[in-house]
Amino acid sequence: MNSMIPYGRQEITDADIEAVVEVLRSDFLTQGPMVPRFESAVAGYCGAKHAVAVNSATSALHIACMALDIGLGDLVWTTPTTFVASANAPLYCGAKVDFVDIDPRTYNLSAECLAEKLVEANARGVLPKAVIPVHMCGQSCDMEAIHLLSQKYGFRIIEDASHAIGGKYKGELVGNCRYSDITVFSFHPVKIITTGEGGMALTNDPALSNRLQRHRSHGITSNRDEMFARPADEIWNYQQIYLGYNYRMTDIQAALGLSQMQRIDDFILQRHAIATRYNEMLLDLPLVTAQQHLHSYSSYHLYVIRLKLAEINKTHRQVYEAMRASGILVNLHYIPVYRQPYYEQMGFSAGYCPQAEQYYAEAITLPIYPGLTNSQQSLVVEVLNTATGG
Ligand SMILES: *Cc1c(COP(=O)(O)O)cnc(C)c1O
């Protein structure tokens, strides 16, 4: 009972540590060979043609928006049930953000709500330039349906797959970009694999890949074909052709990521084993678990329950606080983004997406990560059972 159980954490082996130390002893701490190797490993694993590693998924979302030319006056839609970064990225580009309500069973952006909102938006002539679906907890959104809508209404798609590397949709790995322009992963330590901080943007479009690479590094190119014509003696080895950023990943981080990639399938299997045990152990508790679609194989980044508050004499907050007081560091993913003060200042208010708000009023994220033991898991369920009054 003494040690805390977090909701998520990294698993680091001696091999990971050696991979990092090897880079520290090498000539290149950044802009060396490890970043392209890590990019190839992830692209190869997912079945995407191109991958661009950056210093966070937030940066990846930002350069993804830039690569799709999202700018002032454009409209981008995402889900309210996500980390704020999914909505902040288009704001960095000067775009406006709006939210599509979730499917209460999967907690994912609802393709049905999207279809309805598109009909309305079309009638008013205010269609989004891009939609950012988020694969909540690691379960893919209904990408085929969203992709069909994108063809009908002409918007671009960025998958925020920060939770979902290693997950599958219709038998194929998330990240292959079959239904999107760009897919983004996060390598924060609570996610599936880690680089400390880090992210990646994947695409099958060479022009988009090229733009992602330029935006990652100041908008600079050293490719002569891309350079602006200048008198021969003024052409140096590089030119800045866009306004970009320094969002580069270091080789130290890439080495850790590459080493972690060797265990990704094991990580996913461990997460599935934990989720399966929870599904069984929680059957008689006053809660519901996320419905898994037949076509989906979740990466199980998160395991979120929804309390049946009508059946218990405790509030959401009481259950949450009782668990934390017992050392089970449960979390809440997520407060609807538009309920954040920054977004309320833009004019959003309570009640805007009723399903996301109902979800927020009931959701609790239980611990799930490779290395969580059976006895720790049993303790989580025992504490939850007591906290709900069982
Ligand atoms: C973690 C996360 C991000 C941001 O990832 P960073 O790598 O920390 O920038 C974005 N979107 C979602 C859905 C996330 O869970």
The ligand as an SDF file (V2000), in Angstrom:
LIG
                    3D

 15 15  0  0  0  0  0  0  0  0999 V2000
    0.3030   13.6930  -25.2660 C   0  0  0  0  0  0  0  0  0  0  0  0
   -0.6080   14.2480  -26.2890 C   0  0  0  0  0  0  0  0  0  0  0  0
   -0.2540   15.3090  -27.1360 C   0  0  0  0  0  0  0  0  0  0  0  0
    0.9980   16.0990  -26.9640 C   0  0  0  0  0  0  0  0  0  0  0  0
    2.1220   15.3310  -26.9570 O   0  0  0  0  0  0  0  0  0  0  0  0
    3.5320   15.9720  -26.5770 P   0  0  0  0  0  0  0  0  0  0  0  0
    4.5060   14.9900  -27.1650 O   0  0  0  0  0  0  0  0  0  0  0  0
    3.5830   16.0220  -25.0900 O   0  0  0  0  0  0  0  0  0  0  0  0
    3.6160   17.3130  -27.1920 O   0  0  0  0  0  0  0  0  0  0  0  0
   -1.1300   15.6870  -28.1320 C   0  0  0  0  0  0  0  0  0  0  0  0
   -2.3110   15.0850  -28.2800 N   0  0  0  0  0  0  0  0  0  0  0  0
   -2.7040   14.0880  -27.4710 C   0  0  0  0  0  0  0  0  0  0  0  0
   -4.0210   13.4430  -27.7170 C   0  0  0  0  0  0  0  0  0  0  0  0
   -1.8700   13.6530  -26.4390 C   0  0  0  0  0  0  0  0  0  0  0  0
   -2.2760   12.6780  -25.6270 O   0  0  0  0  0  0  0  0  0  0  0  0
  1  2  1  0
  2  3  1  0
  2 14  2  0
  3  4  1  0
  3 10  2  0
  4  5  1  0
  5  6  1  0
  6  7  2  0
  6  8  1  0
  6  9  1  0
 10 11  1  0
 11 12  2  0
 12 13  1  0
 12 14  1  0
 14 15  1  0
M  END
$$$$
